[in-house]
Amino acid sequence: MSLPIQTTQTAAGGVGDALASIPKIVSSTPARIAVTFAIGVLVMALLARTERIHAVEPERLPPTAWHVLVTIGTMIVAAVGGLVIVAVWGLSDELLGVFGSNYGPETIVRIGISALFLVGAYTMTGLIRQLVEEIAQTRSSLGEHEREIAFRVGQVSLYLLAFVIVLSLWRINVGGILVGAGFLGIVVGMAARQTLGALLAGFVLMFSRPFEIGDWIQVGDHEGIVTDITIVNTRIQTFDGEYVMIPNDVVSSESLVNRSRKGRLRIEVEVGIDYDADPERAAKVAQQAVSGLDDPMNVPTPQVVLKRLGDSAVVLGVRYWIDNPSARRKWRSQTAVIGAVKEALEEEGIKIPFPQRELTGREEAGGLVLAGEGAPAEESAAAEPPAADGGDPDSGDSGGDRSETDGTDGEAS
């Protein structure tokens, strides 16, 4: 073991001498600033073109090997750029003192192995995506939603495995971290119940698969086309051009209507005919009018049924099917059907009546009597008995008053 350690120390010493000579070459502060800026620009330019370099994929190398080489090369260039910047400002001795003399060459080996595990985990995610895509191509039942969730689960599992291996490499007690993570998970679960509910509902939707991206669905009061499905939420675009994000727990708890699941949709248009018209003849005329249009399907054939007896008309239901349903096709076909049925009924002289009301009345004997009021004056007068002396019943004088007056007059005489 002494020979590898001495070799490592010699290599570290050579790197240290090279880094220590850089400040002598770039001694002035403006030059150091210029070199730092140039190195930063070069590294950022390289990182910005990483995706283009990945897309090259030479024929002599497998795609996975090429991605690994590009990733490792990018990390090496970035690390070398950082070391050069540190050396330009004369801080290489402090850096080597931390990772060299204090902890020994074993620390450098651990750092290298840890970096390899992390880089390997990052590179393996691309391999996982390719594997998921290959499996999805052989099985048509796996949609884009399932592929995305499978890739994310594999990616997270791979990162966790690499993280645990790195912690074990540095002799860190993983058991204590797991216990702390368990308590932290309980706290987070209590604080984010709704988010975790949406997360679990996302996995339920993955297995039940009630809809796919591009389907026309209605969830509660929201209706539109599914544009994206994640583990947490589902995004739809309404026919008003708005994007609505619905949590998956709401999607799983609300009533869900998938209008494009079977690739066809039945539409019904109601039309009323006059009561004097023959309903069978009117149904035949409407069916022939719909059969001559382009959007309605021939199989199943359009149908016209008698629905109900309305207040002003006999209501017919014109039913037809369209394939590859969408909101645009629905409204276009419905407009064409309404126009064709109206024109055909008018040509046959079948009337589509307006709403009608019939007003009737009757004569009330003795006038209108409201509840709680007395009888009219004429009835009261007819019901009152006549006075005994034949006097005016409306006068305030009575028979007794006249007798008293007569007695007074006798005394005066």
C-alpha positions as CSV (number, residue, x, y, z in Angstrom):
1,M,0.0,0.0,0.0
2,S,3.0,2.3,0.4
3,L,3.6,2.6,-3.3
4,P,0.1,3.8,-4.3
5,I,0.1,6.2,-1.4
6,Q,3.5,7.6,-2.4
7,T,2.4,7.9,-6.0
8,T,-0.7,9.7,-5.0
9,Q,1.3,12.1,-2.8
10,T,3.7,12.7,-5.7
11,A,0.9,13.4,-8.1
12,A,-0.7,15.7,-5.5
13,G,2.6,17.5,-5.1
14,G,3.0,17.9,-8.8
15,V,-0.5,19.4,-9.1
16,G,0.3,21.7,-6.1
17,D,3.5,22.9,-7.7
18,A,1.7,23.6,-11.0
19,L,-1.1,25.5,-9.3
20,A,1.5,27.4,-7.1
21,S,3.3,28.7,-10.3
22,I,0.1,30.3,-11.8
23,P,0.1,33.3,-9.4
24,K,3.7,34.1,-10.5
25,I,2.6,34.2,-14.1
26,V,-0.5,36.3,-13.5
27,S,0.7,38.7,-10.8
28,S,-1.3,41.9,-11.3
29,T,-4.9,42.3,-10.1
30,P,-6.3,43.5,-13.5
31,A,-4.8,40.4,-15.2
32,R,-6.3,38.1,-12.5
33,I,-9.7,39.7,-13.0
34,A,-9.4,39.3,-16.8
35,V,-8.3,35.6,-16.5
36,T,-11.1,34.8,-14.0
37,F,-13.7,36.5,-16.3
38,A,-12.4,34.6,-19.4
39,I,-12.4,31.2,-17.6
40,G,-16.0,31.8,-16.4
41,V,-17.2,32.8,-19.9
42,L,-15.6,29.7,-21.4
43,V,-17.0,27.3,-18.8
44,M,-20.5,28.8,-19.1
45,A,-20.4,28.6,-22.9
46,L,-19.4,24.9,-22.6
47,L,-22.3,24.2,-20.2
48,A,-24.7,26.0,-22.5
49,R,-23.7,23.7,-25.4
50,T,-23.8,20.5,-23.5
51,E,-27.2,19.5,-24.9
52,R,-25.9,20.0,-28.5
53,I,-22.9,17.9,-27.7
54,H,-25.1,15.1,-26.3
55,A,-27.2,15.2,-29.5
56,V,-24.2,14.5,-31.7
57,E,-24.0,10.8,-30.9
58,P,-21.2,9.5,-33.1
59,E,-21.7,6.2,-34.9
60,R,-18.6,4.5,-33.4
61,L,-19.8,4.8,-29.8
62,P,-23.0,3.6,-28.2
63,P,-25.3,6.5,-27.2
64,T,-25.0,5.6,-23.5
65,A,-21.2,5.6,-23.6
66,W,-21.2,8.9,-25.5
67,H,-23.5,10.5,-22.8
68,V,-21.2,9.2,-20.1
69,L,-18.1,10.7,-21.7
70,V,-19.7,14.0,-22.4
71,T,-20.9,14.3,-18.8
72,I,-17.6,13.3,-17.3
73,G,-15.7,15.6,-19.6
74,T,-18.0,18.5,-18.7
75,M,-17.5,18.0,-15.0
76,I,-13.7,17.7,-15.5
77,V,-13.6,21.0,-17.5
78,A,-15.7,22.7,-14.9
79,A,-13.5,21.4,-12.0
80,V,-10.3,22.4,-13.8
81,G,-11.6,25.9,-14.5
82,G,-12.5,26.2,-10.8
83,L,-9.0,25.1,-9.7
84,V,-7.4,27.5,-12.1
85,I,-9.4,30.4,-10.8
86,V,-8.5,29.4,-7.2
87,A,-4.8,29.2,-8.2
88,V,-4.9,32.6,-10.0
89,W,-5.8,34.2,-6.8
90,G,-3.1,32.4,-4.8
91,L,-5.5,30.1,-2.8
92,S,-4.2,26.8,-4.0
93,D,-2.2,26.1,-0.8
94,E,-5.2,26.5,1.4
95,L,-7.2,24.2,-0.9
96,L,-4.6,21.5,-0.9
97,G,-4.1,21.9,2.8
98,V,-7.8,21.0,3.4
99,F,-8.0,18.1,1.1
100,G,-4.4,16.9,1.2
101,S,-2.3,17.1,4.3
102,N,-5.1,17.3,6.9
103,Y,-7.0,14.3,5.7
104,G,-4.4,12.5,3.6
105,P,-4.6,10.9,0.1
106,E,-7.5,8.7,1.2
107,T,-9.8,11.7,1.2
108,I,-9.0,12.5,-2.4
109,V,-9.8,8.9,-3.3
110,R,-13.1,9.1,-1.5
111,I,-13.9,12.3,-3.2
112,G,-13.2,10.8,-6.6
113,I,-15.3,7.7,-5.9
114,S,-18.2,9.8,-4.6
115,A,-18.1,11.9,-7.7
116,L,-18.1,8.8,-9.9
117,F,-21.1,7.4,-8.1
118,L,-23.0,10.7,-8.5
119,V,-22.0,11.1,-12.1
120,G,-23.0,7.5,-12.7
121,A,-26.4,8.0,-11.1
122,Y,-26.9,11.1,-13.3
123,T,-25.9,9.1,-16.4
124,M,-28.0,6.1,-15.6
125,T,-31.1,8.2,-15.6
126,G,-30.8,8.6,-19.4
127,L,-30.4,4.8,-19.6
128,I,-33.6,4.4,-17.5
129,R,-35.5,6.7,-19.9
130,Q,-34.3,4.8,-22.9
131,L,-35.3,1.5,-21.2
132,V,-38.8,2.9,-20.4
133,E,-39.3,4.1,-23.9
134,E,-38.3,0.7,-25.4
135,I,-40.7,-1.1,-23.1
136,A,-43.5,1.4,-23.9
137,Q,-42.9,0.8,-27.7
138,T,-43.5,-3.0,-27.2
139,R,-46.6,-2.4,-25.0
140,S,-49.3,-0.1,-26.4
141,S,-51.1,0.0,-23.1
142,L,-48.4,2.2,-21.6
143,G,-49.2,5.8,-22.3
144,E,-47.2,9.0,-21.9
145,H,-48.4,9.4,-18.3
146,E,-47.3,6.0,-17.2
147,R,-43.9,6.4,-19.0
148,E,-43.3,9.7,-17.2
149,I,-44.2,8.3,-13.8
150,A,-42.1,5.2,-14.3
151,F,-39.1,7.3,-15.3
152,R,-39.4,9.6,-12.3
153,V,-39.7,6.7,-9.9
154,G,-36.6,5.1,-11.3
155,Q,-34.7,8.4,-11.3
156,V,-35.5,9.1,-7.6
157,S,-34.7,5.5,-6.6
158,L,-31.3,5.7,-8.4
159,Y,-30.4,9.0,-6.7
160,L,-31.3,7.7,-3.3
161,L,-29.2,4.6,-3.8
162,A,-26.2,6.6,-4.9
163,F,-26.7,9.0,-1.9
164,V,-26.8,6.1,0.5
165,I,-23.6,4.6,-1.0
166,V,-21.8,7.9,-0.8
167,L,-22.8,8.3,2.9
168,S,-21.6,4.7,3.6
169,L,-18.3,5.5,1.8
170,W,-17.7,8.4,4.2
171,R,-18.7,6.2,7.2
172,I,-21.7,8.3,8.1
173,N,-24.4,6.5,10.2
174,V,-27.2,5.9,7.7
175,G,-29.5,4.5,10.4
176,G,-29.6,7.7,12.3
177,I,-30.4,9.6,9.1
178,L,-33.2,7.2,8.3
179,V,-34.7,7.6,11.8
180,G,-34.6,11.4,11.4
181,A,-36.0,11.1,8.0
182,G,-38.9,9.0,9.4
183,F,-39.8,11.7,11.9
184,L,-39.4,14.4,9.3
185,G,-41.7,12.4,7.0
186,I,-44.4,12.3,9.7
187,V,-44.2,16.0,10.2
188,V,-44.2,16.7,6.5
189,G,-47.1,14.3,6.0
190,M,-49.2,16.1,8.7
191,A,-48.4,19.5,7.2
192,A,-49.0,18.5,3.6
193,R,-51.9,16.2,3.7
194,Q,-53.5,17.6,0.5
195,T,-50.3,17.4,-1.5
196,L,-49.7,13.8,-0.5
197,G,-53.3,13.0,-1.3
198,A,-52.8,14.4,-4.8
199,L,-49.6,12.4,-5.1
200,L,-51.3,9.2,-4.1
201,A,-54.2,10.0,-6.4
202,G,-51.7,10.5,-9.2
203,F,-50.5,6.9,-8.8
204,V,-54.1,5.7,-8.7
205,L,-54.8,7.5,-12.0
206,M,-51.7,5.9,-13.5
207,F,-53.1,2.4,-12.9
208,S,-56.8,3.1,-13.6
209,R,-56.0,5.3,-16.7
210,P,-59.4,7.0,-17.1
211,F,-58.0,9.4,-19.7
212,E,-54.9,10.1,-21.8
213,I,-53.2,13.3,-23.0
214,G,-55.3,14.7,-25.8
215,D,-58.6,13.3,-24.5
216,W,-61.7,15.5,-24.2
217,I,-62.8,15.3,-20.6
218,Q,-65.1,17.0,-18.1
219,V,-64.2,17.2,-14.4
220,G,-66.9,18.9,-12.4
221,D,-67.4,22.3,-13.9
222,H,-64.2,22.2,-16.0
223,E,-64.3,20.8,-19.6
224,G,-61.5,20.7,-22.1
225,I,-58.6,18.8,-23.7
226,V,-55.9,17.2,-21.5
227,T,-52.5,18.7,-22.1
228,D,-50.4,17.3,-19.3
229,I,-50.6,14.7,-16.6
230,T,-48.2,14.8,-13.6
231,I,-48.0,12.9,-10.4
232,V,-49.6,15.9,-8.5
233,N,-52.0,17.5,-11.0
234,T,-53.7,17.3,-14.3
235,R,-53.7,20.2,-16.8
236,I,-56.5,20.8,-19.3
237,Q,-57.1,23.5,-21.9
238,T,-60.7,24.7,-22.0
239,F,-62.4,25.7,-25.2
240,D,-62.1,29.4,-24.1
241,G,-58.3,29.1,-24.4
242,E,-57.7,28.9,-20.7
243,Y,-55.4,26.5,-19.0
244,V,-56.8,24.9,-15.8
245,M,-54.7,22.9,-13.3
246,I,-56.7,20.4,-11.4
247,P,-55.2,18.5,-8.4
248,N,-55.3,14.7,-8.9
249,D,-57.2,14.2,-5.7
250,V,-60.0,16.4,-7.1
251,V,-59.9,14.5,-10.3
252,S,-60.3,11.2,-8.5
253,S,-63.1,12.5,-6.2
254,E,-65.2,14.4,-8.8
255,S,-67.4,12.8,-11.5
256,L,-65.3,12.3,-14.6
257,V,-66.7,12.3,-18.2
258,N,-64.4,11.2,-21.0
259,R,-66.1,12.2,-24.3
260,S,-63.4,10.8,-26.6
261,R,-62.7,7.5,-24.9
262,K,-64.3,5.3,-27.6
263,G,-63.4,7.5,-30.5
264,R,-67.0,8.6,-31.2
265,L,-69.6,10.7,-29.6
266,R,-73.4,10.8,-29.8
267,I,-75.1,14.2,-30.1
268,E,-78.8,14.9,-29.7
269,V,-80.7,17.9,-31.1
270,E,-84.3,18.6,-30.1
271,V,-86.9,20.0,-32.5
272,G,-90.6,20.7,-31.9
273,I,-93.4,20.2,-34.5
274,D,-97.0,21.4,-34.5
275,Y,-99.6,19.2,-32.9
276,D,-101.5,19.1,-36.2
277,A,-98.5,17.6,-38.0
278,D,-97.9,13.9,-38.5
279,P,-95.0,13.0,-36.1
280,E,-93.9,9.9,-38.1
281,R,-93.7,11.8,-41.3
282,A,-91.8,14.6,-39.6
283,A,-89.3,12.1,-38.0
284,K,-88.7,10.5,-41.4
285,V,-88.0,13.9,-43.0
286,A,-85.6,14.9,-40.2
287,Q,-83.7,11.5,-40.5
288,Q,-83.3,11.9,-44.2
289,A,-82.0,15.4,-43.8
290,V,-79.3,14.3,-41.3
291,S,-78.3,11.3,-43.3
292,G,-77.3,13.6,-46.2
293,L,-74.7,15.5,-44.2
294,D,-70.9,14.8,-44.0
295,D,-70.1,14.9,-40.3
296,P,-72.7,12.4,-38.9
297,M,-71.6,8.8,-39.1
298,N,-73.5,6.3,-41.3
299,V,-72.9,3.5,-38.8
300,P,-74.6,3.8,-36.3
301,T,-77.3,5.5,-38.5
302,P,-79.0,8.7,-37.3
303,Q,-82.2,8.2,-35.4
304,V,-85.2,10.4,-34.7
305,V,-87.4,9.5,-31.6
306,L,-90.5,11.0,-30.0
307,K,-89.4,12.4,-26.7
308,R,-92.3,14.2,-25.1
309,L,-95.5,16.2,-25.5
310,G,-94.5,19.8,-24.8
311,D,-96.6,22.8,-24.0
312,S,-96.7,24.0,-27.6
313,A,-95.2,21.2,-29.7
314,V,-94.5,17.5,-30.0
315,V,-90.7,17.3,-29.3
316,L,-88.5,15.1,-31.5
317,G,-85.0,14.0,-30.6
318,V,-82.6,13.9,-33.5
319,R,-79.7,11.6,-32.5
320,Y,-76.5,11.1,-34.5
321,W,-72.8,10.0,-34.0
322,I,-69.5,11.7,-34.9
323,D,-66.0,10.1,-34.9
324,N,-62.8,11.6,-33.5
325,P,-64.9,13.9,-31.3
326,S,-63.7,17.4,-30.5
327,A,-65.5,20.6,-29.5
328,R,-65.0,22.0,-33.0
329,R,-66.5,19.0,-34.7
330,K,-69.4,18.9,-32.2
331,W,-70.5,22.5,-32.8
332,R,-69.9,22.3,-36.5
333,S,-72.0,19.1,-36.9
334,Q,-74.7,20.5,-34.6
335,T,-75.0,23.7,-36.6
336,A,-75.3,21.7,-39.8
337,V,-77.9,19.4,-38.4
338,I,-80.1,22.2,-37.0
339,G,-80.0,24.0,-40.4
340,A,-80.7,20.9,-42.5
341,V,-83.6,19.8,-40.3
342,K,-85.2,23.2,-40.2
343,E,-84.9,23.6,-44.0
344,A,-86.3,20.1,-44.7
345,L,-89.3,20.6,-42.4
346,E,-90.1,24.0,-44.0
347,E,-90.0,22.4,-47.5
348,E,-92.5,19.7,-46.4
349,G,-94.8,22.3,-44.8
350,I,-94.3,21.0,-41.3
351,K,-94.6,23.9,-38.9
352,I,-92.1,24.5,-36.0
353,P,-94.5,26.4,-33.6
354,F,-93.6,29.3,-31.4
355,P,-94.4,28.9,-27.7
356,Q,-98.1,29.5,-27.2
357,R,-100.4,30.4,-24.3
358,E,-104.2,30.2,-24.2
359,L,-106.1,32.8,-22.0
360,T,-109.6,32.1,-20.9
361,G,-112.0,33.9,-18.6
362,R,-115.5,33.6,-17.0
363,E,-118.1,36.0,-15.6
364,E,-118.4,36.2,-11.9
365,A,-122.0,36.6,-10.5
366,G,-122.4,39.6,-8.3
367,G,-119.0,41.0,-9.2
368,L,-115.5,40.1,-8.0
369,V,-115.5,39.2,-4.2
370,L,-112.1,39.2,-2.5
371,A,-111.4,36.9,0.4
372,G,-112.0,38.6,3.8
373,E,-114.2,41.4,2.5
374,G,-118.0,41.8,3.1
375,A,-120.7,41.4,0.5
376,P,-121.4,44.2,-2.0
377,A,-123.7,47.1,-0.9
378,E,-126.7,46.0,-3.1
379,E,-126.7,42.5,-1.5
380,S,-126.6,44.0,2.0
381,A,-129.5,46.3,1.2
382,A,-131.5,43.5,-0.2
383,A,-130.8,41.3,2.9
384,E,-131.8,44.1,5.5
385,P,-135.6,43.7,6.7
386,P,-138.0,46.7,6.2
387,A,-139.0,48.9,9.2
388,A,-142.3,48.2,11.1
389,D,-143.8,51.7,10.7
390,G,-142.9,52.0,7.1
391,G,-140.4,54.8,7.8
392,D,-137.2,55.4,6.1
393,P,-134.8,52.8,7.4
394,D,-131.9,55.2,6.8
395,S,-133.3,58.0,9.1
396,G,-132.1,58.2,12.7
397,D,-135.7,58.7,14.0
398,S,-137.5,55.7,15.5
399,G,-141.1,55.2,16.6
400,G,-140.3,55.9,20.2
401,D,-138.9,59.3,19.4
402,R,-142.1,60.4,17.6
403,S,-144.2,59.4,20.6
404,E,-142.0,61.5,23.0
405,T,-142.4,64.5,20.7
406,D,-146.1,64.2,20.6
407,G,-146.3,64.1,24.4
408,T,-144.4,67.3,24.6
409,D,-146.6,69.1,22.2
410,G,-149.7,68.1,24.2
411,E,-148.4,69.8,27.4
412,A,-147.6,72.9,25.6
413,S,-151.1,73.2,24.1
